[in-house]
Structure formats: C-alpha cells, structure tokens
Amino acid sequence: MNTISEAPAAVAIHEGPRDMTIKSLAIENPRWCPGCGDFGILMALKQFMVDKQLNPADTVHVSGIGCSGRTPNYIRSYGIHGIHGRAIPLATGLILTRPDLNIFIESGDGDSLSIGGNHLLHGINKNVNCVYLLFNNELYALTKSQSSPTTRKGHKTNTQPTGTYLDPINPLRFALGAGASFIANTADWMSDHLAATLQLAAAHPGFSFVHIFQRCPHFDPNAFQHKKADWMTFLTHENGVTPEKRLAEKAGVREHDHRDLNAAFDAAEHFKSWFGIIYQNPDKPRYDEILRAERDSTPPKPRSALLDKYLI
C-alpha cells in the first residue's frame, strides 16, 4: 500500500544547451515600448544565466501581470506567466516540491505592492529560496499610465489627472519591515551593477529581494535622470557590488554595513538614490527547509490511518 511519505519520482527533463550564450536563450523579440527599462533587466537576467551556465531545464521564471509579466516569455527556460499578484504562491509550490530548481520571480510595482502585497509580505516572512525582482517604474504602464503604490506624489496620471494624492510606498522599508533576509537596490540602466547584484542575490540562501528602478519613457520619461550620476550614491562593502564603472566617477561612494539592520533602515530612507546591498542575514530560518525537515522526520502512515477516523 502506498504511504503518505511515498511520492512519484521526479520526471526526467532534457538538459539545456552546452556552452550557453545570450543568443541560445532567446525565444522571440520582446514586445515592449522602445527605450523600456525591461530590455536591460531581461539582458541582465540572460547574462547572469550565461555567466553561471544555469541549465535552462533547471530554471523557472515566474511572473504576474504587467509589463514585467512578459519576462518569462522571452527566456528559453521554463516559465509561468501567472495571474495578477499571485506569482509568489505559484513559485512557492515549486520551491517546496523542487528545491533543486533555480527560481526567479519577476513582478512590477503594482503587481508586488498592490494586489500582490499580501503575498509579498508572507513570501518575505517565509524566506523561501528564490530571487525576487521588483521592476519599479512608479506606475501601471500596461494599463496606460495609472497611479501605482510607488507613483510619486503630485505626478499626473490617467486615474489621478490632477496629480497623485499620496506619498509613495517605500519598497525597501516595506521589505525590511517584513523581515527580508536579503535586500538590494539597483536600476535597469546599470548593467554591470544589476548583473553583479543578481549574482549575490542568487547565492543568498532565502528570499532575495532585488528592487530595480525601471525606466518608462513612453508614459513617464522624466522619472529618472539616468544620464546623470551626481545624484547617485553606491553602497560598498567587502565582497559587495562594485559601483557601476561608467557612473562611479561622478557618483558618491559610501561604505555600508549590510549586516546592520539599523544601518539598513537608514539606507532605505534614501532608496531613490542609494544603490547596492542594503541588508543581508544569511542565518534567517527558511520555511521551505523547515517544512521539508518536518516531512522527512515524520513516520510514514498508510492513508487509511489518516482518513478512517473521518468515516461516518
């Protein structure tokens, strides 16, 4: 008789291409507006996969709804284009059942902090092992310029044409308050900085929260002064992320203790201009590890032993 502890063997999957290249990861031409920051994020993801030679057959990209939601469609790996705000529950199922996979979640500011805010809160708290990329263009772009949780106060949108009423949510402060074990801040126009950030995020054991400022030149071309660097500050520490080379000369550089929670909260107040690893705690317990350990330590029982007591 089958027991609860027995499970079918994992289905064999085909190996990915050897000597993987950017070209070999391409599927189709992305359908984003010209100049969209999503192109840079997509390229950074592909570059990371190439640098680490991640087997596409062991890699899954999961997304919700929005411009960022298209990302899994443009990478030759497994992918799930889920429903609005629900990327984390989908990914959590994979993380719990297939800990051998490389899991990336791509989500926008509305997808993450509005309809998906509850799932982001619990995903961070559970600290399941994945890399979470929050694409923040400070509005709903797919629905043609609506105010989002991160839209700056006073900015005019189609839903608030006289100017957005409220101060925006600070994503870094949100993540810190929820107990995130890894938080980083970067931007789509910092290709080397973004790629290096992804490497550290992927190496972290737990929920790696990577906040990425993303340009939307079609609906908000003045959101970020990405061609200038005098307003930027790069946070550095030993074995951290090197400042973006082409910007470092004119940007500020600041030593930051990424293991200090108080220092992290201080840095989060400057989330619009400070870039680097904000906080890291590799010792935070992981829900996925706890649950697997619980399963492995539980004696097997026949299904009848569990269900017969409910017979009427």
PELIN-V787872 format. One line per field, one symbol per residue. phi: phi as a letter, one per 40 degrees, with the letter a starting at -180 (. if undefined). psi: psi as a letter, one per 30 degrees, with the letter a starting at -180 (. if undefined). burial: + if it has 9 or more other ideal C-beta (glycine too) atoms within 8 Angstrom, else -. A space follows every 50 residues. Layout:
BEGIN
phi: ???
psi: ???
burial: ???
END
This chain:
BEGIN
phi: .cbdccacccccbcccccfcbdccccbaccbbcdgccccccdcccccccc dcfccdcbbbbbabbhdcccddcbbcacabccccgbccdcccdccccbcc ccbbbbacccdcbbcbccccdcccccfccabbbbcbbgaccccggbcbcb ccdgccbccbcchccbcccccccdccccgccabbbaaccbcccccccccc cccccicccbcbcbcbccbacbcbcccbbcccbccbadgcccdddcbccb ccbbcacccccccccccccbccbbbiccaabcccdbdccccccccccccc bcdcccbccccb
psi: kklefklklkkklkllklhkleeffkelkkillkfkffeeeeeeeeeeee efhkjffgkkkklbkaefffeffgkiakljjalkggeeeeeeeeeefiff ljkkkkkleeeefcfgeeeeeeeeefhljlkjjjjjggljeeghilklfg kkkfkklffiffkkelklkjeeeeeeefhkfkklkalfgieeeeeeeeee effkjajjjjkjkkkifefifgekifflfffkkkkllkgakkkkeffeef llkkkkjffjeeeeeeeffhfffkkajekkjfgkkkeeeeeeeeeffkkk kkeefefffgk.
burial: --+------------+---+-+--++---+-----+++++++++++++++ ---+-++++++++++++++++++++-+-++-+-+++++-+++-+++---- +-++++++++++++-++-++++++-++++++++++++++++---++++++ +++-+-+--+--++---+-+++++++-+++++++++++++++++++++++ ++-+-+++++++++++++-+--+-----+--++++++--+++++--++-- +--+-+-+----+++-++-++--++++++++--+-+++++++-------- --+--+------
END
